[in-house]
Amino acid sequence: MAAKIEVARNTVYKAAWLIDQGKANPTLTAMAKLVACHTAVEVVDESFQIHGGYAYFNDYPIERFYRAAKVLELYEGAKEVEKIVIAREILGKY
């Protein structure tokens, strides 16, 4: 899980750095969002499995993390839209 988080973090940092440099790359930004959101859902899902039945209780923060991670996939554009942006750049079609 730590390795996945590090890959997502570095992708986001690179996209943000390019934006700060005035060289925004919409494809990399879409990749960063897609990877970060997917990683968040994967990691929280795996954590959910580790917690077992306790993960469903409001007493543990993992329940809230799971809801928040799923919302990330929909907020600011669905993952399918991000995939279309990336595919258009790779295939050279606009």
TORBA-760167 format. One record per residue (C-alpha): residue number from 1; chain; x, y, z negated. Coordinates in steps of 0.25 Angstrom, whole numbers, plus 2048, in hexadecimal, padded with zeros to 3 digits. Layout:
N
<i->NUM ch->A east->X north->Y up->Z>
...
# end
This chain:
94
<i->1 ch->A east->800 north->800 up->800>
<i->2 ch->A east->80C north->809 up->7FD>
<i->3 ch->A east->812 north->807 up->80B>
<i->4 ch->A east->805 north->80A up->812>
<i->5 ch->A east->803 north->817 up->809>
<i->6 ch->A east->811 north->81B up->80D>
<i->7 ch->A east->80F north->819 up->81C>
<i->8 ch->A east->802 north->821 up->81B>
<i->9 ch->A east->808 north->82C up->813>
<i->10 ch->A east->814 north->82E up->81D>
<i->11 ch->A east->80A north->82F up->829>
<i->12 ch->A east->802 north->83A up->822>
<i->13 ch->A east->80F north->841 up->81E>
<i->14 ch->A east->814 north->841 up->82C>
<i->15 ch->A east->807 north->846 up->832>
<i->16 ch->A east->806 north->851 up->827>
<i->17 ch->A east->815 north->855 up->82A>
<i->18 ch->A east->812 north->856 up->839>
<i->19 ch->A east->806 north->85F up->836>
<i->20 ch->A east->80F north->868 up->82C>
<i->21 ch->A east->819 north->869 up->838>
<i->22 ch->A east->80E north->86E up->841>
<i->23 ch->A east->80F north->861 up->849>
<i->24 ch->A east->802 north->85A up->846>
<i->25 ch->A east->800 north->84D up->84C>
<i->26 ch->A east->7F1 north->849 up->84D>
<i->27 ch->A east->7F5 north->83B up->850>
<i->28 ch->A east->7FE north->839 up->844>
<i->29 ch->A east->7F4 north->840 up->83B>
<i->30 ch->A east->7E9 north->836 up->83F>
<i->31 ch->A east->7F3 north->82B up->83D>
<i->32 ch->A east->7F6 north->831 up->82F>
<i->33 ch->A east->7E8 north->831 up->82B>
<i->34 ch->A east->7E5 north->824 up->830>
<i->35 ch->A east->7F0 north->81D up->829>
<i->36 ch->A east->7EE north->824 up->81C>
<i->37 ch->A east->7E0 north->821 up->81C>
<i->38 ch->A east->7E1 north->813 up->820>
<i->39 ch->A east->7EC north->811 up->815>
<i->40 ch->A east->7E4 north->817 up->80A>
<i->41 ch->A east->7D9 north->80E up->80D>
<i->42 ch->A east->7E2 north->802 up->80E>
<i->43 ch->A east->7E9 north->805 up->801>
<i->44 ch->A east->7DD north->808 up->7F9>
<i->45 ch->A east->7D6 north->7FB up->7FF>
<i->46 ch->A east->7E2 north->7F3 up->7FA>
<i->47 ch->A east->7E2 north->7FA up->7ED>
<i->48 ch->A east->7D3 north->7F7 up->7EC>
<i->49 ch->A east->7D6 north->7E8 up->7EE>
<i->50 ch->A east->7E1 north->7E9 up->7E3>
<i->51 ch->A east->7D7 north->7EF up->7D9>
<i->52 ch->A east->7CC north->7E4 up->7DC>
<i->53 ch->A east->7BE north->7E7 up->7D7>
<i->54 ch->A east->7C3 north->7F2 up->7CE>
<i->55 ch->A east->7C5 north->7FB up->7DA>
<i->56 ch->A east->7B6 north->7FD up->7DC>
<i->57 ch->A east->7B5 north->804 up->7CE>
<i->58 ch->A east->7B6 north->813 up->7CD>
<i->59 ch->A east->7BF north->811 up->7C1>
<i->60 ch->A east->7CB north->80E up->7CB>
<i->61 ch->A east->7D0 north->819 up->7D5>
<i->62 ch->A east->7D1 north->80F up->7E0>
<i->63 ch->A east->7C2 north->80F up->7E2>
<i->64 ch->A east->7C3 north->81E up->7E5>
<i->65 ch->A east->7D0 north->81C up->7EE>
<i->66 ch->A east->7C9 north->812 up->7F6>
<i->67 ch->A east->7BD north->81C up->7F9>
<i->68 ch->A east->7C6 north->827 up->7FC>
<i->69 ch->A east->7CF north->81F up->806>
<i->70 ch->A east->7C3 north->81A up->80E>
<i->71 ch->A east->7BE north->829 up->80F>
<i->72 ch->A east->7CC north->82D up->815>
<i->73 ch->A east->7C9 north->824 up->821>
<i->74 ch->A east->7BD north->82C up->825>
<i->75 ch->A east->7C1 north->83A up->820>
<i->76 ch->A east->7C8 north->843 up->82B>
<i->77 ch->A east->7C4 north->83A up->836>
<i->78 ch->A east->7C2 north->82B up->836>
<i->79 ch->A east->7CE north->821 up->839>
<i->80 ch->A east->7C8 north->81E up->846>
<i->81 ch->A east->7CA north->82D up->84B>
<i->82 ch->A east->7D8 north->82C up->846>
<i->83 ch->A east->7DB north->820 up->84E>
<i->84 ch->A east->7D5 north->827 up->85A>
<i->85 ch->A east->7DF north->833 up->858>
<i->86 ch->A east->7EB north->829 up->857>
<i->87 ch->A east->7E7 north->820 up->862>
<i->88 ch->A east->7E5 north->82D up->86C>
<i->89 ch->A east->7F3 north->831 up->868>
<i->90 ch->A east->7F9 north->824 up->86A>
<i->91 ch->A east->7F2 north->821 up->877>
<i->92 ch->A east->7F3 north->82F up->87C>
<i->93 ch->A east->7E4 north->831 up->87F>
<i->94 ch->A east->7DD north->83D up->87B>
# end
